[in-house]
Amino acid sequence: MNSARGSIHLEEGAILEHRAFAGNQHIIRVAAPRAAARATPGAFAHVTCDPTVPMRRPLSIMRADAAAGWLEFLYKPVGAGLAKLTQHKVGERLSILAPIGHGFALDTARPRVLAIGGGVGIPPMVFLAQELRENKRFELVVLMGSELPFPFTLVESTLAVGAAPGATHGLELLEQWRVPSRLASNAGIAGAYAGYVTELARLVLAAQSPHALRATQLVACGPEPMLRAAAKLAASLGLPCQVALEEFMACGVGGCAGCTVLVQTPDGDAMKKVCVDGPVFDAATVYALNRN
């Protein structure tokens, strides 16, 4: 049996919070104590959106609280399934399979971590910040890009990024955790860099000394064009980069092989399942991210 499948729990938990934000974005918190105890940044859950929708939907875990026993997700209702999920209220119950997949595996030899999240790829970066906020082995910086209003309170950031016009703000939650962050957007969001988040990442990295770059690793999650740009940026600087891929899924536990991607392995090219072999992969090994 795949080791990732052995860690999955099926739980039916009450909705503890469900909030709507601008841009048709939603944050939902669900009781799932067994999954919350095992969840790691980069892993996801397969959620039953409604009894009338037979197929579950994969949602990246944005936060987890093992002590309180809940998982939290940020989602945008694209499609009928997630549209049904928006109708559920606090106190109602949802069926959740979680946590699924392998999360980020950080290299302790490179203690400087630059995390890049775009759109629906933002949740894993918030989770990573939560996990690393008191970890003295790593120094994390989070960059987030969105064309929609950020569904978080924004505050002035503690991160100095040099020549990045307009990049003055980050997420209040991360700043409270003492994890510096900056934002990017092409939608004219106040406090955000006017451009793509990978362009902001290039500026941040360009301001680093050669010594600092040698201690840096990248992690990224977002739409494929953003991941391709992150992989290219990392390769140009000789930096390792892990990416959390997002694919359409049916079963979510490795049975249907509907989410396979072509990757390089020590034994040659292979089709890997994003759900249980990933969703985190070495960016340099994913063919779709390294096409010219």
Solvent accessible surface area in square Angstrom, and as a share of the most:
residue,aa,sasa,rsa
1,M,206,0.92
2,N,37,0.19
3,S,89,0.57
4,A,6,0.04
5,R,86,0.31
6,G,55,0.53
7,S,21,0.13
8,I,29,0.15
9,H,41,0.18
10,L,104,0.52
11,E,19,0.08
12,E,109,0.49
13,G,4,0.04
14,A,24,0.19
15,I,1,0.01
16,L,73,0.36
17,E,60,0.27
18,H,37,0.16
19,R,104,0.38
20,A,76,0.59
21,F,61,0.25
22,A,63,0.49
23,G,29,0.28
24,N,82,0.42
25,Q,14,0.06
26,H,20,0.09
27,I,6,0.03
28,I,1,0.01
29,R,35,0.13
30,V,1,0.00
31,A,26,0.20
32,A,0,0.00
33,P,78,0.49
34,R,128,0.47
35,A,1,0.01
36,A,5,0.04
37,A,69,0.53
38,R,129,0.47
39,A,12,0.09
40,T,66,0.38
41,P,13,0.08
42,G,4,0.04
43,A,2,0.01
44,F,9,0.04
45,A,0,0.00
46,H,1,0.00
47,V,2,0.01
48,T,32,0.19
49,C,0,0.00
50,D,19,0.10
51,P,124,0.78
52,T,97,0.56
53,V,19,0.11
54,P,125,0.78
55,M,91,0.41
56,R,49,0.18
57,R,69,0.25
58,P,44,0.28
59,L,13,0.06
60,S,28,0.18
61,I,1,0.00
62,M,3,0.01
63,R,44,0.16
64,A,9,0.07
65,D,44,0.23
66,A,65,0.50
67,A,108,0.84
68,A,65,0.50
69,G,6,0.05
70,W,26,0.09
71,L,0,0.00
72,E,2,0.01
73,F,1,0.00
74,L,16,0.08
75,Y,4,0.02
76,K,65,0.28
77,P,21,0.13
78,V,116,0.67
79,G,50,0.48
80,A,78,0.60
81,G,0,0.00
82,L,23,0.11
83,A,41,0.32
84,K,71,0.30
85,L,0,0.00
86,T,41,0.24
87,Q,116,0.51
88,H,24,0.11
89,K,137,0.58
90,V,94,0.54
91,G,53,0.51
92,E,71,0.32
93,R,136,0.50
94,L,7,0.04
95,S,26,0.17
96,I,1,0.01
97,L,34,0.17
98,A,0,0.00
99,P,7,0.04
100,I,0,0.00
101,G,15,0.14
102,H,83,0.37
103,G,15,0.15
104,F,27,0.11
105,A,78,0.60
106,L,35,0.17
107,D,64,0.33
108,T,81,0.47
109,A,80,0.62
110,R,53,0.19
111,P,50,0.31
112,R,71,0.26
113,V,3,0.02
114,L,6,0.03
115,A,0,0.00
116,I,0,0.00
117,G,0,0.00
118,G,6,0.06
119,G,34,0.32
120,V,80,0.46
121,G,0,0.00
122,I,4,0.02
123,P,1,0.01
124,P,1,0.01
125,M,0,0.00
126,V,0,0.00
127,F,2,0.01
128,L,6,0.03
129,A,0,0.00
130,Q,22,0.10
131,E,85,0.38
132,L,19,0.10
133,R,97,0.35
134,E,134,0.60
135,N,40,0.20
136,K,191,0.81
137,R,150,0.55
138,F,20,0.09
139,E,95,0.43
140,L,10,0.05
141,V,21,0.12
142,V,0,0.00
143,L,0,0.00
144,M,0,0.00
145,G,8,0.08
146,S,10,0.06
147,E,94,0.42
148,L,59,0.29
149,P,62,0.39
150,F,15,0.06
151,P,8,0.05
152,F,36,0.15
153,T,82,0.48
154,L,51,0.25
155,V,42,0.24
156,E,130,0.58
157,S,17,0.11
158,T,113,0.66
159,L,28,0.14
160,A,92,0.72
161,V,9,0.05
162,G,65,0.62
163,A,87,0.68
164,A,9,0.07
165,P,96,0.60
166,G,44,0.43
167,A,5,0.04
168,T,67,0.39
169,H,49,0.22
170,G,0,0.00
171,L,0,0.00
172,E,59,0.27
173,L,44,0.22
174,L,0,0.00
175,E,29,0.13
176,Q,122,0.54
177,W,41,0.14
178,R,221,0.80
179,V,6,0.03
180,P,29,0.18
181,S,0,0.00
182,R,22,0.08
183,L,0,0.00
184,A,1,0.00
185,S,3,0.02
186,N,81,0.41
187,A,56,0.44
188,G,74,0.71
189,I,34,0.17
190,A,89,0.69
191,G,15,0.15
192,A,9,0.07
193,Y,25,0.10
194,A,82,0.64
195,G,5,0.05
196,Y,139,0.53
197,V,7,0.04
198,T,15,0.09
199,E,75,0.34
200,L,0,0.00
201,A,0,0.00
202,R,117,0.43
203,L,56,0.28
204,V,10,0.06
205,L,3,0.02
206,A,81,0.63
207,A,68,0.53
208,Q,49,0.22
209,S,58,0.37
210,P,96,0.60
211,H,134,0.60
212,A,11,0.08
213,L,35,0.17
214,R,156,0.57
215,A,19,0.15
216,T,5,0.03
217,Q,4,0.02
218,L,1,0.00
219,V,0,0.00
220,A,0,0.00
221,C,2,0.01
222,G,2,0.02
223,P,68,0.43
224,E,68,0.30
225,P,91,0.57
226,M,18,0.08
227,L,4,0.02
228,R,71,0.26
229,A,39,0.30
230,A,0,0.00
231,A,6,0.04
232,K,147,0.62
233,L,2,0.01
234,A,3,0.02
235,A,76,0.59
236,S,72,0.46
237,L,72,0.36
238,G,57,0.55
239,L,13,0.07
240,P,57,0.36
241,C,6,0.04
242,Q,31,0.14
243,V,0,0.00
244,A,4,0.03
245,L,15,0.07
246,E,73,0.33
247,E,66,0.30
248,F,192,0.80
249,M,30,0.13
250,A,39,0.31
251,C,40,0.24
252,G,1,0.01
253,V,43,0.25
254,G,3,0.03
255,G,64,0.61
256,C,61,0.36
257,A,52,0.40
258,G,54,0.52
259,C,5,0.03
260,T,45,0.26
261,V,16,0.09
262,L,73,0.37
263,V,5,0.03
264,Q,86,0.38
265,T,39,0.22
266,P,145,0.91
267,D,142,0.74
268,G,34,0.33
269,D,89,0.46
270,A,32,0.25
271,M,115,0.51
272,K,64,0.27
273,K,53,0.22
274,V,0,0.00
275,C,2,0.01
276,V,1,0.01
277,D,49,0.25
278,G,0,0.00
279,P,7,0.04
280,V,17,0.10
281,F,20,0.09
282,D,72,0.37
283,A,3,0.02
284,A,70,0.55
285,T,32,0.19
286,V,2,0.01
287,Y,77,0.29
288,A,28,0.22
289,L,5,0.03
290,N,70,0.36
291,R,146,0.53
292,N,202,1.04
